[in-house]
Structures are given as structure tokens and as C-alpha cells.
Amino acid sequence: MENPTKQPEDKTTTSAETEKPKTSILKNKWVKSGGAVALALIIVGGLVYWQMASTRVSIDTSLITAPIINLSPTAPGQLQAIYVNEGDMVAANTPVAEVGSEIIKTTVAGEIVTVQNAVGTTFNPGQAVVSMIDPTQLRVVGTIDEDKGLSKIHVGQLASFTADAFGSKQYQGVVDEVDPSANQQDVVFNISDSREEQQFDVKVRFDTGQYPELKNGMSAKLTIFTK
């Protein structure tokens, strides 16, 4: 006999129960949307990096330097006196030393970098008593392997560089010279008969008056903008 008090089963779902699957669907959509955005950012970032890498060449092995000017006697003689010290800034035609009866003078204005302060020592023609540089001839000289972007580098291209002594501070310059000959002239073959990689110097000039803090011998890192 059926129980007359038994109520029919209520199949009506609550609002909380109906919201659960909707919330789950929304979460899945957000997850998928977020994943798509992240993927797009990765792709865009990769394209930007590729474009940047393809339009510039980096040279980590670089040095700020100028040609050395050696001052020596024209005839053998004993060093009688030295008139300058390392680090002195001198004008052209400044006496720097006396060897025998000869007064050795500068030919250009510049900075004294080395002094052979050994009075009484005999110096021969061509043997430097004092060495100096012309600071206006300072260049950033980078050494690059021939297969690391050398073919992309040309005179006149813009460049930037940092000096290790001044951290991440950026300096600007222009490619002044690309050496036509490799630093290593000898052709060397290894066991596999592969030609040894050659290195070339790239020289970048900069405004020495604008960057007086840059000194001869400082280490640097170069970036050449090839486009």
C-alpha cells in the first residue's frame, strides 16, 4: 500500500548548482584566452629579438686605444734628463727628454703614457725614451671573428658602446675603419682540414671632447647597427 504522505521528488536545480558549470566554462575560456595571449607575446617577443639581432652586430672584445707615438733620439747617447711624467698633457714642440746633446720634443699635442726615467742609460735611434698618444685619435677597437657578422659591417654605420669602467652608460660613435687584413696572417689547418677562423679589427670613432672620461686602454663592448 502506497504511503499517501510521500512527496514527489523535487527535480528543480538550485541557482548555485546551475552556476557551477557556467563558472567552470568561463574559467576554461579565460585559461585558453590567457594561453593564447601568452603564446602571442612569446611569438612577438621572438620576432622583435630576431629583428634586433639581425640588424646589429655585438663585439664584446673591444678596447679604447690610440696609436702610440714613440719619441726617440736621432743619434746614440746617454739619457741626461727627463722633463715629463706619465699622465702629463703636453703641447706640440714640448721638450720631453735630453739624450746626449739632443733635446727630444713632441711633434703633436697629447698625453704622455710611458717614460723611461733611467738617467745615464744609453739610448739608440728608434729606441723610445718617452711614449705618448694623441687623445683625439682614440678609437674603440673591436675584434670580431669573420663568421660573426663581419660582412655586415661597413664604414659610416652608427655604433654604441659601453666602457667597463662606467658600467652600462651608453656612448655613441661611428664605424671609422674595418681592417682589410686579418690579425692572424698565417693559414692554419687542423686535423679535419678546416681553415682556422680569422679575426678582424673594427674601429669606431667617437667625440673625444664629449666623452673626456674615456681613457686609453679601457675595456669596452661594441654594438654596430647594420641597418
C-alpha positions in Angstrom: 0.0 0.0 0.0 1.4 3.3 -1.1 2.2 5.9 1.6 -0.1 8.8 1.0 2.2 11.2 2.8 5.2 10.7 0.4 6.0 13.8 -1.6 7.0 13.7 -5.2 10.8 14.1 -5.9 11.8 17.7 -6.4 14.0 17.8 -9.6 14.4 21.6 -9.5 18.1 22.6 -9.5 19.3 25.4 -7.3 20.9 28.5 -8.8 24.2 27.6 -7.2 24.1 24.2 -8.9 23.4 25.9 -12.3 26.2 28.4 -11.8 28.9 25.8 -11.2 29.1 24.6 -14.8 28.9 28.1 -16.1 31.8 29.2 -13.9 33.8 26.3 -15.0 33.2 27.1 -18.6 34.2 30.7 -18.1 37.4 29.6 -16.3 38.3 27.3 -19.2 37.7 30.2 -21.6 39.9 32.5 -19.6 42.6 29.9 -19.3 42.5 29.3 -23.1 42.4 33.1 -23.7 45.4 33.7 -21.4 47.4 30.9 -23.0 46.7 32.4 -26.4 47.8 35.8 -25.2 51.0 34.4 -23.7 51.8 32.5 -26.9 51.2 35.6 -28.9 53.6 37.6 -26.6 56.2 34.9 -27.0 55.9 35.0 -30.8 56.0 38.8 -30.9 59.0 38.8 -28.5 60.8 36.3 -30.6 60.2 38.3 -33.7 61.4 41.5 -32.1 64.5 39.7 -30.8 65.2 38.2 -34.2 64.8 41.6 -35.9 67.1 43.3 -33.4 69.7 40.5 -33.6 69.6 40.7 -37.4 70.2 44.4 -37.6 73.1 44.7 -35.2 76.4 43.0 -34.5 77.8 42.8 -31.0 81.6 42.8 -30.3 82.4 42.0 -26.7 86.2 42.0 -27.1 86.9 45.7 -27.5 89.5 48.2 -26.3 89.6 52.0 -26.3 93.0 52.9 -27.7 95.1 55.3 -29.8 98.2 54.8 -31.8 101.4 55.1 -29.7 103.8 57.8 -30.7 107.4 56.9 -29.7 109.9 59.8 -29.1 113.5 58.7 -29.5 116.9 60.3 -30.3 118.3 60.6 -33.8 121.8 59.6 -32.6 123.1 57.3 -29.8 123.6 59.0 -26.4 123.2 58.8 -22.7 119.9 60.0 -21.2 120.7 63.3 -19.4 117.3 64.4 -18.2 113.5 63.7 -18.3 111.2 66.7 -18.4 107.8 65.0 -18.3 105.8 62.4 -16.2 103.3 59.7 -17.2 99.8 61.2 -17.5 101.1 64.7 -18.4 99.2 66.6 -21.1 101.7 68.4 -23.4 101.5 70.7 -26.3 103.3 70.2 -29.6 107.0 71.1 -29.6 107.4 70.4 -25.9 110.8 69.2 -24.6 110.4 65.8 -23.0 114.0 64.5 -22.6 117.6 65.2 -23.3 119.8 62.4 -24.8 123.4 63.3 -25.2 123.3 66.9 -26.5 119.9 66.4 -28.2 116.6 67.7 -26.9 113.8 65.4 -27.8 110.5 67.3 -28.4 106.9 66.3 -29.1 105.6 66.5 -32.6 101.9 66.8 -31.7 99.9 67.7 -28.6 98.9 64.7 -26.5 99.2 62.7 -23.3 102.4 61.1 -22.0 101.8 57.3 -21.4 105.3 55.9 -20.7 108.6 57.4 -19.6 112.0 55.6 -19.5 113.3 57.5 -16.4 116.7 55.9 -16.3 119.2 58.8 -16.4 122.7 57.6 -17.6 121.3 54.8 -19.8 122.3 54.9 -23.4 119.5 55.1 -26.0 119.9 54.4 -29.7 118.0 55.9 -32.6 114.5 54.4 -32.7 114.6 53.4 -29.0 111.7 55.1 -27.3 112.6 57.4 -24.3 109.1 58.7 -24.0 105.8 57.4 -25.5 102.6 59.4 -25.9 99.2 59.4 -27.6 97.1 61.9 -29.3 93.7 61.7 -27.4 91.8 62.9 -30.5 92.8 59.7 -32.2 91.2 57.5 -29.6 89.1 54.7 -31.1 87.1 51.8 -29.8 88.8 48.8 -31.5 86.7 45.6 -31.5 88.0 42.2 -32.6 85.4 40.0 -34.4 85.5 36.5 -36.0 85.0 36.6 -39.7 81.8 34.5 -39.4 80.2 36.6 -36.6 78.7 39.3 -38.8 81.9 40.9 -40.2 80.3 41.0 -43.7 77.5 43.3 -42.4 79.9 45.9 -41.0 80.8 49.0 -43.2 82.4 52.3 -42.6 79.9 55.0 -41.7 77.5 52.8 -39.7 76.3 54.0 -36.3 77.6 52.3 -33.2 77.1 52.4 -29.5 79.4 51.1 -26.8 79.9 50.8 -23.1 83.1 51.1 -21.2 83.6 48.5 -18.4 84.8 51.3 -16.1 81.5 53.1 -16.4 79.0 50.2 -16.2 76.0 50.4 -18.5 76.5 54.0 -19.6 76.0 54.2 -23.4 78.3 56.1 -25.7 77.8 56.8 -29.4 80.1 56.5 -32.3 80.6 55.7 -36.0 82.5 52.9 -37.7 85.7 54.5 -38.9 87.6 51.6 -40.3 87.3 47.9 -41.0 90.7 46.3 -41.3 91.2 44.7 -44.7 93.5 42.1 -43.3 93.1 39.5 -40.5 95.0 39.8 -37.3 96.4 36.3 -38.0 98.0 36.2 -41.3 99.2 32.5 -41.3 96.8 30.0 -42.7 96.5 27.2 -40.2 94.8 23.8 -40.8 93.7 21.4 -38.1 93.2 17.7 -38.3 89.9 18.0 -40.2 91.4 20.3 -42.8 89.0 23.1 -41.7 90.5 26.6 -42.0 91.1 28.3 -38.7 88.8 31.2 -38.0 90.3 34.6 -38.7 89.8 37.7 -36.7 89.5 41.3 -37.9 89.6 44.7 -36.1 86.7 47.1 -36.4 87.5 50.7 -35.3 84.8 53.1 -34.1 85.5 56.8 -33.7 83.7 59.0 -31.1 83.7 62.6 -29.9 86.6 62.7 -27.5 85.6 66.2 -26.4 82.2 65.0 -25.4 83.5 61.9 -23.6 86.7 63.1 -21.8 86.4 60.3 -19.2 87.2 57.7 -21.7 90.9 56.8 -21.5 93.5 54.8 -23.4 93.4 51.2 -22.5 89.9 50.9 -21.2 87.9 47.7 -22.0 84.7 48.2 -23.9 81.8 46.4 -25.6 80.6 47.4 -29.0 77.3 47.2 -30.9 77.2 48.0 -34.6 73.9 48.9 -36.1 73.9 47.4 -39.6 70.6 48.8 -40.8 
